Amino acid sequence: MDPQIIARPDHTVSRKQISPSAIKVLYGLKDVGYTAYLAGGGVRDILL
C-alpha cells in the first residue's frame, strides 16, 4: 500500500510542532537518498 501524502495546504501540521530531532533524522535520510515520512502516533498527537 502506498502512503497517503497530504499536501501542505491541506493540513495544519507545522514544522515548529515537530521535534527538531525528528526533523534532523528525516532530512538526514533524504540527504543520502532515502524517502522518509513522519507518520503514526507523532502525527496523531500533533493533530489532536
PDB file of N, CA, C, O and CB in Angstrom:
ATOM      1  N   MET A   1       0.848  -1.174   0.000  1.00  0.00           N
ATOM      2  CA  MET A   1       0.000   0.000   0.000  1.00  0.00           C
ATOM      3  C   MET A   1       0.896   1.242   0.000  1.00  0.00           C
ATOM      4  O   MET A   1       1.835   1.327   0.792  1.00  0.00           O
ATOM      5  CB  MET A   1      -0.966  -0.004   1.227  1.00  0.00           C
ATOM      6  N   ASP A   2       0.622   2.174  -0.855  1.00  0.00           N
ATOM      7  CA  ASP A   2       1.371   3.424  -0.905  1.00  0.00           C
ATOM      8  C   ASP A   2       0.935   4.343   0.235  1.00  0.00           C
ATOM      9  O   ASP A   2      -0.231   4.330   0.630  1.00  0.00           O
ATOM     10  CB  ASP A   2       1.175   4.123  -2.270  1.00  0.00           C
ATOM     11  N   PRO A   3       1.854   5.133   0.761  1.00  0.00           N
ATOM     12  CA  PRO A   3       1.480   6.060   1.836  1.00  0.00           C
ATOM     13  C   PRO A   3       0.537   7.139   1.320  1.00  0.00           C
ATOM     14  O   PRO A   3       0.601   7.535   0.156  1.00  0.00           O
ATOM     15  CB  PRO A   3       2.731   6.707   2.451  1.00  0.00           C
ATOM     16  N   GLN A   4      -0.333   7.603   2.199  1.00  0.00           N
ATOM     17  CA  GLN A   4      -1.209   8.720   1.852  1.00  0.00           C
ATOM     18  C   GLN A   4      -0.459   9.995   2.194  1.00  0.00           C
ATOM     19  O   GLN A   4      -0.197  10.263   3.367  1.00  0.00           O
ATOM     20  CB  GLN A   4      -2.592   8.641   2.608  1.00  0.00           C
ATOM     21  N   ILE A   5      -0.114  10.776   1.198  1.00  0.00           N
ATOM     22  CA  ILE A   5       0.625  12.016   1.395  1.00  0.00           C
ATOM     23  C   ILE A   5      -0.361  13.176   1.282  1.00  0.00           C
ATOM     24  O   ILE A   5      -1.026  13.345   0.260  1.00  0.00           O
ATOM     25  CB  ILE A   5       1.793  12.159   0.356  1.00  0.00           C
ATOM     26  N   ILE A   6      -0.446  13.967   2.345  1.00  0.00           N
ATOM     27  CA  ILE A   6      -1.370  15.098   2.371  1.00  0.00           C
ATOM     28  C   ILE A   6      -0.566  16.367   2.107  1.00  0.00           C
ATOM     29  O   ILE A   6       0.374  16.677   2.839  1.00  0.00           O
ATOM     30  CB  ILE A   6      -2.136  15.185   3.743  1.00  0.00           C
ATOM     31  N   ALA A   7      -0.933  17.085   1.079  1.00  0.00           N
ATOM     32  CA  ALA A   7      -0.215  18.298   0.680  1.00  0.00           C
ATOM     33  C   ALA A   7      -0.245  19.350   1.788  1.00  0.00           C
ATOM     34  O   ALA A   7      -1.204  19.424   2.556  1.00  0.00           O
ATOM     35  CB  ALA A   7      -0.818  18.875  -0.607  1.00  0.00           C
ATOM     36  N   ARG A   8       0.797  20.149   1.865  1.00  0.00           N
ATOM     37  CA  ARG A   8       0.920  21.160   2.921  1.00  0.00           C
ATOM     38  C   ARG A   8      -0.314  22.052   3.067  1.00  0.00           C
ATOM     39  O   ARG A   8      -0.732  22.303   4.197  1.00  0.00           O
ATOM     40  CB  ARG A   8       2.121  22.021   2.652  1.00  0.00           C
ATOM     41  N   PRO A   9      -0.915  22.540   1.984  1.00  0.00           N
ATOM     42  CA  PRO A   9      -2.100  23.399   2.157  1.00  0.00           C
ATOM     43  C   PRO A   9      -3.320  22.665   2.743  1.00  0.00           C
ATOM     44  O   PRO A   9      -4.286  23.300   3.166  1.00  0.00           O
ATOM     45  CB  PRO A   9      -2.482  24.003   0.821  1.00  0.00           C
ATOM     46  N   ASP A  10      -3.267  21.329   2.765  1.00  0.00           N
ATOM     47  CA  ASP A  10      -4.423  20.542   3.192  1.00  0.00           C
ATOM     48  C   ASP A  10      -4.330  20.006   4.616  1.00  0.00           C
ATOM     49  O   ASP A  10      -5.166  19.201   5.026  1.00  0.00           O
ATOM     50  CB  ASP A  10      -4.610  19.402   2.261  1.00  0.00           C
ATOM     51  N   HIS A  11      -3.326  20.442   5.375  1.00  0.00           N
ATOM     52  CA  HIS A  11      -3.236  20.019   6.778  1.00  0.00           C
ATOM     53  C   HIS A  11      -2.709  21.180   7.635  1.00  0.00           C
ATOM     54  O   HIS A  11      -2.253  22.200   7.119  1.00  0.00           O
ATOM     55  CB  HIS A  11      -2.310  18.766   6.922  1.00  0.00           C
ATOM     56  N   THR A  12      -2.786  20.992   8.950  1.00  0.00           N
ATOM     57  CA  THR A  12      -2.410  22.069   9.871  1.00  0.00           C
ATOM     58  C   THR A  12      -1.094  21.809  10.604  1.00  0.00           C
ATOM     59  O   THR A  12      -0.740  22.558  11.515  1.00  0.00           O
ATOM     60  CB  THR A  12      -3.509  22.274  10.881  1.00  0.00           C
ATOM     61  N   VAL A  13      -0.371  20.767  10.224  1.00  0.00           N
ATOM     62  CA  VAL A  13       0.881  20.437  10.899  1.00  0.00           C
ATOM     63  C   VAL A  13       1.976  21.389  10.432  1.00  0.00           C
ATOM     64  O   VAL A  13       2.183  21.579   9.234  1.00  0.00           O
ATOM     65  CB  VAL A  13       1.284  18.963  10.629  1.00  0.00           C
ATOM     66  N   SER A  14       2.669  21.980  11.394  1.00  0.00           N
ATOM     67  CA  SER A  14       3.772  22.896  11.110  1.00  0.00           C
ATOM     68  C   SER A  14       5.080  22.238  11.550  1.00  0.00           C
ATOM     69  O   SER A  14       5.095  21.456  12.501  1.00  0.00           O
ATOM     70  CB  SER A  14       3.566  24.270  11.832  1.00  0.00           C
ATOM     71  N   ARG A  15       6.176  22.556  10.860  1.00  0.00           N
ATOM     72  CA  ARG A  15       7.486  22.034  11.278  1.00  0.00           C
ATOM     73  C   ARG A  15       7.810  22.457  12.707  1.00  0.00           C
ATOM     74  O   ARG A  15       8.546  21.760  13.405  1.00  0.00           O
ATOM     75  CB  ARG A  15       8.592  22.523  10.321  1.00  0.00           C
ATOM     76  N   LYS A  16       7.275  23.577  13.144  1.00  0.00           N
ATOM     77  CA  LYS A  16       7.518  24.064  14.508  1.00  0.00           C
ATOM     78  C   LYS A  16       6.949  23.107  15.565  1.00  0.00           C
ATOM     79  O   LYS A  16       7.391  23.122  16.714  1.00  0.00           O
ATOM     80  CB  LYS A  16       6.903  25.460  14.685  1.00  0.00           C
ATOM     81  N   GLN A  17       5.976  22.279  15.182  1.00  0.00           N
ATOM     82  CA  GLN A  17       5.347  21.340  16.100  1.00  0.00           C
ATOM     83  C   GLN A  17       6.086  20.005  16.155  1.00  0.00           C
ATOM     84  O   GLN A  17       5.789  19.173  17.014  1.00  0.00           O
ATOM     85  CB  GLN A  17       3.907  21.112  15.698  1.00  0.00           C
ATOM     86  N   ILE A  18       7.030  19.791  15.265  1.00  0.00           N
ATOM     87  CA  ILE A  18       7.743  18.519  15.160  1.00  0.00           C
ATOM     88  C   ILE A  18       9.081  18.635  15.873  1.00  0.00           C
ATOM     89  O   ILE A  18       9.769  19.649  15.761  1.00  0.00           O
ATOM     90  CB  ILE A  18       7.946  18.113  13.675  1.00  0.00           C
ATOM     91  N   SER A  19       9.440  17.608  16.594  1.00  0.00           N
ATOM     92  CA  SER A  19      10.715  17.575  17.308  1.00  0.00           C
ATOM     93  C   SER A  19      11.878  17.886  16.369  1.00  0.00           C
ATOM     94  O   SER A  19      11.953  17.329  15.273  1.00  0.00           O
ATOM     95  CB  SER A  19      10.922  16.206  17.969  1.00  0.00           C
ATOM     96  N   PRO A  20      12.780  18.766  16.786  1.00  0.00           N
ATOM     97  CA  PRO A  20      13.962  19.047  15.958  1.00  0.00           C
ATOM     98  C   PRO A  20      14.765  17.780  15.641  1.00  0.00           C
ATOM     99  O   PRO A  20      15.361  17.674  14.570  1.00  0.00           O
ATOM    100  CB  PRO A  20      14.862  20.059  16.663  1.00  0.00           C
ATOM    101  N   SER A  21      14.779  16.828  16.569  1.00  0.00           N
ATOM    102  CA  SER A  21      15.488  15.564  16.327  1.00  0.00           C
ATOM    103  C   SER A  21      14.828  14.772  15.205  1.00  0.00           C
ATOM    104  O   SER A  21      15.514  14.181  14.370  1.00  0.00           O
ATOM    105  CB  SER A  21      15.532  14.719  17.610  1.00  0.00           C
ATOM    106  N   ALA A  22      13.496  14.759  15.187  1.00  0.00           N
ATOM    107  CA  ALA A  22      12.778  14.051  14.123  1.00  0.00           C
ATOM    108  C   ALA A  22      13.036  14.708  12.775  1.00  0.00           C
ATOM    109  O   ALA A  22      13.240  14.020  11.775  1.00  0.00           O
ATOM    110  CB  ALA A  22      11.266  14.018  14.416  1.00  0.00           C
ATOM    111  N   ILE A  23      13.029  16.030  12.744  1.00  0.00           N
ATOM    112  CA  ILE A  23      13.322  16.762  11.502  1.00  0.00           C
ATOM    113  C   ILE A  23      14.732  16.427  11.017  1.00  0.00           C
ATOM    114  O   ILE A  23      14.953  16.214   9.825  1.00  0.00           O
ATOM    115  CB  ILE A  23      13.175  18.297  11.717  1.00  0.00           C
ATOM    116  N   LYS A  24      15.683  16.383  11.953  1.00  0.00           N
ATOM    117  CA  LYS A  24      17.073  16.070  11.606  1.00  0.00           C
ATOM    118  C   LYS A  24      17.175  14.682  10.978  1.00  0.00           C
ATOM    119  O   LYS A  24      17.874  14.499   9.981  1.00  0.00           O
ATOM    120  CB  LYS A  24      17.974  16.156  12.854  1.00  0.00           C
ATOM    121  N   VAL A  25      16.481  13.707  11.558  1.00  0.00           N
ATOM    122  CA  VAL A  25      16.500  12.347  11.011  1.00  0.00           C
ATOM    123  C   VAL A  25      15.877  12.325   9.618  1.00  0.00           C
ATOM    124  O   VAL A  25      16.440  11.728   8.700  1.00  0.00           O
ATOM    125  CB  VAL A  25      15.752  11.373  11.949  1.00  0.00           C
ATOM    126  N   LEU A  26      14.722  12.966   9.449  1.00  0.00           N
ATOM    127  CA  LEU A  26      14.044  12.976   8.144  1.00  0.00           C
ATOM    128  C   LEU A  26      14.934  13.582   7.061  1.00  0.00           C
ATOM    129  O   LEU A  26      15.061  13.021   5.974  1.00  0.00           O
ATOM    130  CB  LEU A  26      12.724  13.758   8.233  1.00  0.00           C
ATOM    131  N   TYR A  27      15.544  14.722   7.356  1.00  0.00           N
ATOM    132  CA  TYR A  27      16.419  15.360   6.362  1.00  0.00           C
ATOM    133  C   TYR A  27      17.710  14.579   6.153  1.00  0.00           C
ATOM    134  O   TYR A  27      18.234  14.526   5.040  1.00  0.00           O
ATOM    135  CB  TYR A  27      16.748  16.788   6.789  1.00  0.00           C
ATOM    136  N   GLY A  28      18.225  13.971   7.224  1.00  0.00           N
ATOM    137  CA  GLY A  28      19.420  13.139   7.088  1.00  0.00           C
ATOM    138  C   GLY A  28      19.188  11.969   6.146  1.00  0.00           C
ATOM    139  O   GLY A  28      20.034  11.666   5.305  1.00  0.00           O
ATOM    140  N   LEU A  29      18.047  11.315   6.287  1.00  0.00           N
ATOM    141  CA  LEU A  29      17.695  10.211   5.384  1.00  0.00           C
ATOM    142  C   LEU A  29      17.523  10.709   3.955  1.00  0.00           C
ATOM    143  O   LEU A  29      17.996  10.081   3.008  1.00  0.00           O
ATOM    144  CB  LEU A  29      16.407   9.516   5.857  1.00  0.00           C
ATOM    145  N   LYS A  30      16.842  11.844   3.805  1.00  0.00           N
ATOM    146  CA  LYS A  30      16.641  12.425   2.474  1.00  0.00           C
ATOM    147  C   LYS A  30      17.975  12.749   1.808  1.00  0.00           C
ATOM    148  O   LYS A  30      18.151  12.508   0.614  1.00  0.00           O
ATOM    149  CB  LYS A  30      15.778  13.694   2.567  1.00  0.00           C
ATOM    150  N   ASP A  31      18.907  13.292   2.575  1.00  0.00           N
ATOM    151  CA  ASP A  31      20.198  13.713   2.037  1.00  0.00           C
ATOM    152  C   ASP A  31      21.029  12.552   1.492  1.00  0.00           C
ATOM    153  O   ASP A  31      21.876  12.752   0.621  1.00  0.00           O
ATOM    154  CB  ASP A  31      20.979  14.429   3.104  1.00  0.00           C
ATOM    155  N   VAL A  32      20.792  11.341   1.999  1.00  0.00           N
ATOM    156  CA  VAL A  32      21.543  10.185   1.498  1.00  0.00           C
ATOM    157  C   VAL A  32      20.717   9.307   0.558  1.00  0.00           C
ATOM    158  O   VAL A  32      21.082   8.167   0.273  1.00  0.00           O
ATOM    159  CB  VAL A  32      22.038   9.351   2.662  1.00  0.00           C
ATOM    160  N   GLY A  33      19.589   9.866   0.079  1.00  0.00           N
ATOM    161  CA  GLY A  33      18.838   9.196  -0.975  1.00  0.00           C
ATOM    162  C   GLY A  33      17.619   8.394  -0.571  1.00  0.00           C
ATOM    163  O   GLY A  33      16.991   7.761  -1.420  1.00  0.00           O
ATOM    164  N   TYR A  34      17.268   8.407   0.707  1.00  0.00           N
ATOM    165  CA  TYR A  34      16.079   7.678   1.146  1.00  0.00           C
ATOM    166  C   TYR A  34      14.852   8.583   1.106  1.00  0.00           C
ATOM    167  O   TYR A  34      14.964   9.808   1.065  1.00  0.00           O
ATOM    168  CB  TYR A  34      16.281   7.118   2.565  1.00  0.00           C
ATOM    169  N   THR A  35      13.698   7.961   1.120  1.00  0.00           N
ATOM    170  CA  THR A  35      12.441   8.680   1.279  1.00  0.00           C
ATOM    171  C   THR A  35      11.932   8.377   2.687  1.00  0.00           C
ATOM    172  O   THR A  35      11.818   7.210   3.061  1.00  0.00           O
ATOM    173  CB  THR A  35      11.384   8.269   0.173  1.00  0.00           C
ATOM    174  N   ALA A  36      11.629   9.396   3.461  1.00  0.00           N
ATOM    175  CA  ALA A  36      11.173   9.207   4.837  1.00  0.00           C
ATOM    176  C   ALA A  36       9.903  10.015   5.066  1.00  0.00           C
ATOM    177  O   ALA A  36       9.702  11.075   4.472  1.00  0.00           O
ATOM    178  CB  ALA A  36      12.273   9.620   5.848  1.00  0.00           C
ATOM    179  N   TYR A  37       9.064   9.495   5.931  1.00  0.00           N
ATOM    180  CA  TYR A  37       7.790  10.140   6.235  1.00  0.00           C
ATOM    181  C   TYR A  37       7.608  10.239   7.738  1.00  0.00           C
ATOM    182  O   TYR A  37       8.034   9.352   8.478  1.00  0.00           O
ATOM    183  CB  TYR A  37       6.617   9.370   5.599  1.00  0.00           C
ATOM    184  N   LEU A  38       6.988  11.292   8.185  1.00  0.00           N
ATOM    185  CA  LEU A  38       6.550  11.401   9.568  1.00  0.00           C
ATOM    186  C   LEU A  38       5.157  10.770   9.610  1.00  0.00           C
ATOM    187  O   LEU A  38       4.255  11.175   8.876  1.00  0.00           O
ATOM    188  CB  LEU A  38       6.543  12.916  10.080  1.00  0.00           C
ATOM    189  N   ALA A  39       5.002   9.785  10.471  1.00  0.00           N
ATOM    190  CA  ALA A  39       3.736   9.033  10.466  1.00  0.00           C
ATOM    191  C   ALA A  39       3.389   8.525  11.865  1.00  0.00           C
ATOM    192  O   ALA A  39       4.197   8.608  12.791  1.00  0.00           O
ATOM    193  CB  ALA A  39       3.821   7.846   9.484  1.00  0.00           C
ATOM    194  N   GLY A  40       2.205   8.014  11.994  1.00  0.00           N
ATOM    195  CA  GLY A  40       1.801   7.324  13.208  1.00  0.00           C
ATOM    196  C   GLY A  40       1.397   8.237  14.346  1.00  0.00           C
ATOM    197  O   GLY A  40       0.791   9.290  14.150  1.00  0.00           O
ATOM    198  N   GLY A  41       1.758   7.791  15.562  1.00  0.00           N
ATOM    199  CA  GLY A  41       1.341   8.487  16.776  1.00  0.00           C
ATOM    200  C   GLY A  41       1.817   9.917  16.868  1.00  0.00           C
ATOM    201  O   GLY A  41       1.120  10.777  17.407  1.00  0.00           O
ATOM    202  N   GLY A  42       3.012  10.178  16.341  1.00  0.00           N
ATOM    203  CA  GLY A  42       3.523  11.546  16.367  1.00  0.00           C
ATOM    204  C   GLY A  42       2.629  12.501  15.608  1.00  0.00           C
ATOM    205  O   GLY A  42       2.347  13.605  16.075  1.00  0.00           O
ATOM    206  N   VAL A  43       2.189  12.083  14.454  1.00  0.00           N
ATOM    207  CA  VAL A  43       1.275  12.908  13.661  1.00  0.00           C
ATOM    208  C   VAL A  43      -0.080  13.008  14.350  1.00  0.00           C
ATOM    209  O   VAL A  43      -0.676  14.084  14.407  1.00  0.00           O
ATOM    210  CB  VAL A  43       1.112  12.329  12.239  1.00  0.00           C
ATOM    211  N   ARG A  44      -0.559  11.896  14.866  1.00  0.00           N
ATOM    212  CA  ARG A  44      -1.849  11.901  15.577  1.00  0.00           C
ATOM    213  C   ARG A  44      -1.821  12.891  16.732  1.00  0.00           C
ATOM    214  O   ARG A  44      -2.757  13.672  16.904  1.00  0.00           O
ATOM    215  CB  ARG A  44      -2.189  10.488  16.101  1.00  0.00           C
ATOM    216  N   ASP A  45      -0.747  12.863  17.527  1.00  0.00           N
ATOM    217  CA  ASP A  45      -0.659  13.745  18.683  1.00  0.00           C
ATOM    218  C   ASP A  45      -0.647  15.212  18.277  1.00  0.00           C
ATOM    219  O   ASP A  45      -1.271  16.044  18.935  1.00  0.00           O
ATOM    220  CB  ASP A  45       0.580  13.423  19.491  1.00  0.00           C
ATOM    221  N   ILE A  46       0.059  15.534  17.199  1.00  0.00           N
ATOM    222  CA  ILE A  46       0.078  16.915  16.721  1.00  0.00           C
ATOM    223  C   ILE A  46      -1.322  17.352  16.261  1.00  0.00           C
ATOM    224  O   ILE A  46      -1.750  18.470  16.546  1.00  0.00           O
ATOM    225  CB  ILE A  46       1.095  17.068  15.565  1.00  0.00           C
ATOM    226  N   LEU A  47      -2.018  16.481  15.563  1.00  0.00           N
ATOM    227  CA  LEU A  47      -3.338  16.812  15.053  1.00  0.00           C
ATOM    228  C   LEU A  47      -4.380  16.961  16.147  1.00  0.00           C
ATOM    229  O   LEU A  47      -5.331  17.733  16.017  1.00  0.00           O
ATOM    230  CB  LEU A  47      -3.779  15.768  14.085  1.00  0.00           C
ATOM    231  N   LEU A  48      -4.191  16.214  17.226  1.00  0.00           N
ATOM    232  CA  LEU A  48      -5.160  16.313  18.337  1.00  0.00           C
ATOM    233  C   LEU A  48      -4.885  17.521  19.171  1.00  0.00           C
ATOM    234  O   LEU A  48      -5.591  17.771  20.147  1.00  0.00           O
ATOM    235  CB  LEU A  48      -5.125  15.067  19.215  1.00  0.00           C
TER     236      LEU A  48
END
